[in-house]
């Protein structure tokens, strides 16, 4: 049980609530005001026990404490704001990435500014964020190598799922995701397999495809050009690509989609064509967005830890801002996990 002061509910002279101060947080948490300052400033040199740190953060939350960021910024020469650029905020995967980053940033006393590069080029968003004096930028799913040098010159940048030698970054095991999908379908007996993904320069989608195709080749199962379909990584894109696959003289018995949105579109196309999933066609998605659990049949997929990616990216950026070593966070990719649900089964028997 924490040692909190009984006089922990800040009140003004007339009995109404007044502005909560660091002194109030200290009294509520049972620590010194200097400890509160060290914890809430995110001071990298502060040696504070984890239990004490958590107690201070919880006290600040309970009291609704908001530090004076302007004064703090003037002292530390920071804005205490981070920018995050994603390809599309309406994609549930990137919503989860942002959620993970916001949580870590908020705990460190940083605000977050979001930008969607679906309509406006990512480079322009970065320039705008820098004009607003953000301390650093997280680029999630944005091809950094295609951006002009002036957009990122002297900027504190962390990339998500787009490895580059120029900036620190975090990634998931995209190749492993494709491999897991292939191994599952092969284990069920499928040999006529297809892949659908976007024709964009995204590293993640390229690696998912590579892992899938490599696993098929190792099993002696080649994938022909008609079974590689390019379409936008959306429900509509998956719908169109699936319709094209079903129109083939010999359609595939199994399919791996670059993300769950495409897989949902594929399910829609199958329903419209009267193709039963999974008895006539098996489908595997990737990401494990929430909707995957609520469609009928429930989508078999590969879980990618989106929130974990966002959280690790934010921690990495904060370490970069403090000039600390980032090697431990930017090394090994986050693991992915195969999630078996209801859209895969052994292939149907075909007449010779």
N, C-alpha and C positions, 0 to 999 in steps of 0.2 A: 504494500500500500504506500502511495507516495506521501511525502511530508509536505502538504500544502497548507498555506496560511488560511485561517478562517476568514480573514478579511480579503477575499479574492474576487469579489464582485464589484468592479469599479463603479462608483456613483459620484455624481456631481453634488454641489452644495444643496441643491433643492431636492435631492433624492433621485433625479433622473440619471440615466447612463451618460457618462462622459466618454471622451476618446480614450481608448485603451492604450496604455504605454508599455514600454519594455519593463518598467518597474512592476506593473500589474502582472505581467507574464511571469516574472521572477518570483513574485509572492505566491502566485497560483501553483507554480511548479516546485516551489521550495528550493530554489537555487539563487545564486547571486545574479545581479543585473549584468555583470560582465560575462557570465556564462551564457545568458540569453543573447547578448550581443554577438558572442563568438558563434553560437549555433545558428542564429538567424541570418548572420552575414555570410555564411558559407565559407568562413575562413579556413583555407586548406591546412594551415599550420596549427590549428586549434586541436589540442589533445583532449577530447571530450568523450567520456564513456558512452557507448551506444544507448544504454538505458537512460542516461541523463539527457542525451540528445532527443530521444523519442519523447521523453516527458515534457521537454520544453516545446517541441513541435506540437504535441497534443494540447498543451496549455494554451498556446497561441491560437490553435483552431477553436478551442472551446470558448475563448474570450472574444474571438473575432478580431484578433490583432492584425493590423495592417501597418507594416513598417513604413517610415517616411522614405520612400525610394528616391525622392529628389535629393534630400540631404545626404543619403547614403551614396547616391551616384556621384555627387559632387566630391565627396571624400575619396571614393575609390575610382573615380573617372570611368564609370560605367552607367549604362542606361537601365540595366537589369531587365532587359527585354531580349528574347530570342525570336528569330524568324524561322518558320517551317514552310517549305515549298513542296507541294505534292502534285502529281499529275491530275488528280480528280478527287475532290472531297466527297463526292457522292458514291465513291467506291468504298464499301464497308471495310476493306482491308486497310486503306490509308486512314480511315477514321480511327481505327484501332491503333495504328502507328502514332497518330497525333495524340490520342488519349494517353498512351504510355509516356510520351515525351512531356506532355503537359503536367502529368503527376510529378515527375522528377523535377522539372523546372519549378513548379509551384512550391515544392518542399524546400527548394534552395532560395526561394524568394524572388523568382523570375516570372515575368509575364511572358505570354507567347502571342505572336502575331502570325496568322495563317495566310497562305497564298495558294491559289489553285491555278496551275499552269495549263489547264485545259483549253482556255480561250486566249490567255495572254502568255507570251513566251516566258519560260522560267527565268531567263537572263534579265528580262525587264522587271520581273517580280523581285529578283535579288537586288537590283539597283534601287528599287523603291524602298525595300526594307533597309538597305544601308543608308538611304537618305533619312530614314527615321531613326538612325543611330542605334540599331540593334547591335548587341555585343557579338552575336554570332548567328549563323544560319545552318539549319539542317535541311539537306536536300534529299528527299525520300522518293526513290524511283525516278529520279530526274537524271538523264544522261549528261554527266558533268563534262565529258570530253567534247561534247558538241557546243558547249557554251563559250562565248568569247572571253579572252583572258581579262579584259578590262572589267567584266562583271564581277569577277572574284578576286581581283588584285588586292593583296594585303588583307583579305577577309578571313575571319575565323569560320571555317566550313567543316562540317561533318556530313558524310554521305551515307545513305542507307540503301543497301542492296545494289549498289553501283560501284564496285571496287575501282579505285584509281590510285595511281602512285603519287598523285599530287596532294591528296587530302586524306586525313584519317577517316575511317568508316567502319560500319558494322554491316554484317550480311547474314543471311540464312543459308543453309546448305541447299541451294537451288538445284545443283546437279543431283544431289541425293534425293530430292523430291521427285524428279523425273524417274530416277532409278527405282525408287520404291513403288511408283505407279506401275512401271513395266514389270517388275518382279511379281507383283500381285496378280496382274492380268495373265502373265505367263504361267504362274502356278495354277491358275484355274483351267489352263488348257488352251487359251487363246493363241492364235498364230496370225490371224488377219487383224492387224492393229493399226489405228490411225491416231494422228496428233493434230490438234488445232491450236493456233496461237497467233498473236499479232505480228505484222510485218514491220515492227518498229525496232529501234536499236537498243531496246531495254536489255541490259545484261541478265537480269533475273529470268526473263522469258527465254532468252537464248540458252541459258544454262539448264533450265528445266527441260527444254527440248533435247539438248545434248545428252543429258543423263538418261532420258527415255530411249533415245535412238541407240546410244551406246549399249544399254542393257539388252535391247533387242538383238543387236548385231552379235553380242557375245553369246546369245542363246541360239544363234544361227537363224534368226528371224528378221529378214530384211523388210524395210518399210519403203514402199514405192512412192513416187511423186504424187500420184492422185490422192494418196492417203495423208499427205501433209497439206493442211488447209490453213490459209492466211485470212484473218479477219480481225476486226477491232476486238479488244479484250473486254467485251460487254455482252449482256444478254442478247441484244440484237445481233451482234457479230456471231455468237455461238449458234443462234437460230439459223442464220444464213449458211454458215459453214456446215452445219449438220444436214441441212436440206440438200446441199451439194453432195455430201457423202452418201446420203440415202439414195441419190439419183444414179450412183454408179451401178454398172452391170452386176458387180459383186461387191456389195457394201461390206464394211468391216464388221467384225463381231465384238470388237473392243475399242475404246476410245479414251485417250488422256487429253484433258483440256488444260491449257496454260493457267487458267484460274477458275474459280468457282462460278463467276458470272457467265463465262462461256459455257460451262457445264449446265447451268440453269437454262440457258438458251437452247442447248442441245436437247435437254429433256422436253422443252416446249415443242421443238420441231418433231421429236419422236411421237409425242402425244398427238400432234396434228396429222401425222402420217400413219397413225395406227400401229406404230412399232412399239412393242412391249419392252420395257426396261425393268429388270435385267435379263429376262428370258430370251429375248432376241438380240439385244445389244447391251453390253456392259459399259458404264461410264464412270470415269474417275476424274474428280476435279482437283483443285489445289488452292490452298489458303485456309480452308475451314471457316468461312464467314458464318455468321449466325444463321442466315437463311438456309444454309446447307442442312440444318437439323430439322427444318420445318416444312420442306417440300415433300411431296409424295411421288415416288419413293424417296426416302431420306438419302442424301447424296454421300456416296463414298468419296473420300478426299484425302489430301495430305495436309496436315495441320502445320502452318507456318506461324511462329510466335510473333504476331504483328505488334502487340503491346510491348513484348520484350525487346523487339528491335527499336521501337520508339524510346523506351526507357534507357536502353544502353546508349543510343545515339545522344540523348540529352546528357547523360553522365559523361560521355566522352567529350562533348562540347564544353561542359563545365570544367573538366580537367584541363582541356586545352586553354581555356580562358585563364586558368590559374597557373599555367606554365608547368603542369605536372605531367608525369609519365603516363602515356595512354596505351602502352603496349598490351597490358593485360586485357583491355576491353576491345581492342581492334584486331585481335588475333583470330582465334578459332571461330568459324561461323556458328550461329545458333542452330541447334539440331531441329529437324523437322520430324513429324510423326505420322505414320499412316493411320487413318481412321476408317475402319470398315463399317459400312452401314448397309444400305439396301439396293444400291444400283449396280452391283457386280454379281456375276454368277458364271458357271461354266458355259462355254459357247454352245449354241444350238447345233444339233446334228444336221448336216447338209447332205442332200442326195448327191452321190458321186456322178 
